[in-house]
Amino acid sequence: MLPPDDTQLIQLMDAALADATRRSGPWLACRPGCSQCCTGVFRIGPLDTERIREGFRIAEPDKQQRIKERVKQSIADLSADFPGDTGTGILYEDEASLEQFEDFANDAVCPVLDPATGTCDLYAHRPMTCRTFGPPVRTEEDGFGICELCFIGAPAEAIAAAELHLPDPALEATLDEQTGITGTTIVAFALKD
C-alpha cells in the first residue's frame, strides 16, 4: 500500500517537472508518442514498485490484460540473464550483479508502454526515473544528463537554465521504508503475478 505522503512527493515532482518543462521551451522534444526513454530497463525502488502496482490495480480490465500479456513476454525474454532472483524479482546487490545490470536489457521496451500509441498505460503511476526524463538533470560529475533528442544545439546557458530541481531525496527514502518492500527490481518484475 502506498504511504499517504506519496501524494505530496508526486505533487512536488510534477510541479518541478512542469517548471523545468516551461523553462526548457522549444528545446524539450518530449511529447506523447515519443517513447525513446521507455527502452532499456532501470532499477525501481519500493515506492515506485508499489506505485506502479497501484496503477495496475485500478486500471481498466482490458488495459490490465494487455499489460499482463506484455509483462509475461518481457519476463520470459529477460529471465535467463536477469541479475537477480527471478522468483521475487529482486535484483542482487553484489558487485558482479551490479556490473551485469549495467549491460542488461538495454534494448528491452517497458511492458507498460502501449506499442500502438507510444504512451505509458500507467502514466500517472510511473516511477520517479520516468518523471525525470527530458529536462536537464544535474549529474554527480557536475554536468547534466539530457535526453539525446532534447536540447540539440542548445547553448550551455539554456541547458543550465532548464535544470530540473528534484525534491529532497530524503522524502522518497523515508517513503520507501514505509512500503514494507525491500530491494530494487524492474518494471516487468514489479508487475509479475
Buried (B, 14 or more C-beta within 10 A) or exposed (E): EBBEEBEEBBEBBEEBBEBBBEBBEEBBBBEEEBBEBBEEBBBBBBBBBBBBBBBBEEBEEEBBEBBBEBBBEBBEBBEEEBBBEEEEBBBBEEEEBEEBBEEBBEEBBBBBBBEEEBBBBBEEBBBBBBBBBBBBBBEEEEEBBBBEEBBEEBEEEBBEBBBBEBBEEEBBEBBBEBBEBEBBBBBBBBBBE
